[in-house]
Amino acid sequence: MDQSVFATEAKIEATHWWFVERRRLFASLIGKAGIATTATVADIGTGTGANLRLLKQMGFVDVLGIDPSEHAARWCAEKNLGNIHTGDIRALPLADSSVDLLLATDVIEHVDEDRQAVAEIRRVLRPGGTALITVPAFSSLWGLQDIKSHHYRRYRMRPFLSLLEQSGLAVEKSFYFNYLLFAPIFVARQIIRGAGVDLGSENEVNNPVLNRILGFVFRLDVMTAPFFKPPFGVSILALVHRPSERPTKGQL
């Protein structure tokens, strides 16, 4: 990820409409999953601390953040957002079956070996453990942010769910979200591409009034997407778990 993206995110993640309302969505799903605040939690790909802020607000006490960037770790530490280690989602510095709740939000698209990344998520989850995973959707939305963030791909729902299931994860809930802003984002990215605009991050395009308006729209979006399950969206969310292993006949 370009340092300009990290720098922008570090400044805005606490108040920017996208981060604020996305945390609202995650908090709702985690809360409904009934996961105890004493659970062992790992946030993979912390960035500058958006999810760590959420987990802290929700009262989780055993949280480990992992990110390949030393800059991300530094920013999270400066915000007092918890324990951060440097590591790669393709080779997580975690023991087998050691995590109750894992967040990997907008991470898998950053690596070429996405199957290896998903296999690692399954490896570190305890049987019955939960993972909340998001990825960007629809290659037609490919734009400046994908380039600046060093993405390898954007996904469609069916192939993404197949990837998760083939890796041994059971999908509990899945849906597209950020569907209300799909068309405006598509048009904006075409304009940026056509005009050759070079921003450090798309998140720089904001002001207090726009932040409030987009926050209202996105709040409506994340409140309705899990129920409406729209056929498109800027992002895909999957809530999955690692199935509990059943004993073989020899173990009975």
N, C-alpha and C positions, 0 to 999 in steps of 0.2 A: 504494500500500500504506500502511495506517495506520502511523504511527510506533510505535505500541504493538507491532505485529508485528515491525518491525525491531529494536526494543529487546529484545524477548524472544529473538528468533533470535540476536542478537549475543551474548547471555549463554550460550546453551545449545548452539549448533550443534556445538561440539567434542565434546560428551559425550551429547547426547540420542539415544535409541535410533533415531529415524527418520533423522536425519542420518548417524549412524555406520554403520548397516547399508545405507543407500542408497549411501553412498560405497563400501562393500564391493562392491555390485552393479556400480557404474560402473567400479571398478578392475578387476574381473574381465573385463568386456566390452572395456575399452580395452586391457588386457593381451593378450587373445586376438586383438585386431585387429592386433597387432604394430607399433604406431606407435612410431617412434623418439623417445627423450626430447629429441632436438634439433629435433623438429617444431615448426612454428609453431602455437600453440594459442590459441584465443579462448574465454573463458567469458562468455557473454551472459546478463545478468541475474545478476550475482554475488551479490545479496543481501548478507549480511554475511560471505561468504567460505567457505561450505561446500565448494563445488567447488574453489576456489583452494587450500584446505587439502589436498584430495586430490591435485591436480596437483603441488603442492609435495612431498608425501610420495612420489609416484611418480617424482620426479626430473626432471620437465619443466622446461626452463630458459628457453624462449622463450614466455612466457605473458602474454596481455593480458586484463584483465577489463574489461567494459563494463556499466554500470548507469545507468538514468536518474536515480537518486537520489544527490545529493551526500552524504547521510548514509551510504549504503551504501559509497561510496568512502572515506569517513572511517573507518568501522569496519574495513574491510579493511586500510587503511593502518596503523591502530593495531595490528593483529594481525601486521603485517609479512608480508602475504600476496601482495605483488606489485604490479604496475603496473596501476592502475585509471583508466579514462577514463569520463567521463560521456557517455552516448549512448543512442539508442533502437533497438530491434531492427528498427523499420520503416525506419530510415535509418542503417545502421551506419557508423561512421567508420573504415571499412576499405576497402582497395583491392580491386578485382575479383580473384578467383582468388588470394587471398593467404594463405589459412588451410588447414593440413593437418588439424587436428582442431578441431571446434567443439562446445561444450556449450551447450545451451539447455534447461535443466531447470526446468520449471514457470515458463515465461516467456510462451509464446505466448498463453495464456489471459488474460493481462493487457492485451492490446491488442484493439481492435475489428477492425482489419484484419489478421486472421491470415494471409490469403493473401499480403499484402505482407510480413509477417514471414518467412514460409517462403521467399518469393522472394529476400529479402535473404540468408538462410542459403545458398541455392544460389549466389547471386552471389559471395559472398566465399570460398566453398570452392574450392580448387584442383580441377581435374579429377582424380578419384580420391580426393579428400579425404573425410573421414568426419565425420558429425555425430551426436551422441547427444542425443536429444530426449525429454523427458517432458512429459506434460500430465495434469491431473486427469481422472478418468473418472466417467461416470454422473451425469446431472443429478439423480437421486434422492438423491445424496449432498450436494447443495447445502446449505451450512450457514454457520455463523458465520465459519469460516475463509475461505470464498470471499468473503464480504462484507467482512471486514476486509482481505483481500488485494486487493480491487478486481478480482476476476475478472469476465470477461464471459461465460464459459461453461465447462462440463465436456464432455468428448468421449466418443464411442463409437468402437470400433476401426476399423470399416470406413470411416466418413466421414473419420476422421483420416488413415488411410493413403491414401485418395483425394486428400486435400488435398496430402499430400507428393508423391505421384506426379504429380499434375497440375502441380505446380510444377517438375518436372524432376529430382526426387530418386529414387534407386533404393533401395528398402527391402531391407535385408539381413536384419534380425531385428526382430520386433515381438512384444510380449506384454503382458498385464496383469500388474501386480504389486501387492503389499499385498492379496492376496486372502484370506489367513487371518484378517485383522482386518476384512474388509469388513463383516460383520454387526455386530460390536461398535461399529464406527465409525458405521454407519447408525443404530443404536439410540441411541448417545450423542448424535448430532446432532439426532435427533428430540426427545430429552429436553431438550437445551439450548434448542432452538427453542420447545418447548411451555412450558418453565418461564420463558422470557424471560431466561435467564442472559446477562449481557454481560461477556465476558472480553476482555482485550486481545489474546489469542491462545489458540487451543486448546492450544498447546504448553505453556501454564502448568499444565495438568492433568497433573502428573507428580510423582514423588518417587523416591528411590533404589531402593526395592524394585520399584515399578511399572516404572521405567526398565529394570531388569535383566530382569524378566519379559517385557516387550514387546520388548526387544532380542533375547531368545532366540527369541521367536515370529517376529519380523520377519527375523532371520537365516535361519531355516528357510525363510521365504517367499522371500527373494531368491535363495537357493541352488536352490530348486526351480522357481520361476516360469518361467525361461527354457526349461526342459525339459518341464514339464507343460503350459505355455501354457493356464492356466485361462481359462474363458469370462467372467470378471469380475475386477475388482480396483479398488482405490481410484485407481490410476494406470495410465497407458499409457506404455510405453517403446518407442521406435523407434530402431534403429541404421541410418543411411542413408549413402549416398555420392553424390557428384556424378559421374555417368558421364563417362568420358573422351570428349572429342569426337573423332569419326572424321573424317579429312580428306575433303573433297569430291573428285570426280573431277578438278576443275581444280587441286587442290592436290597430287595424286599425282605 
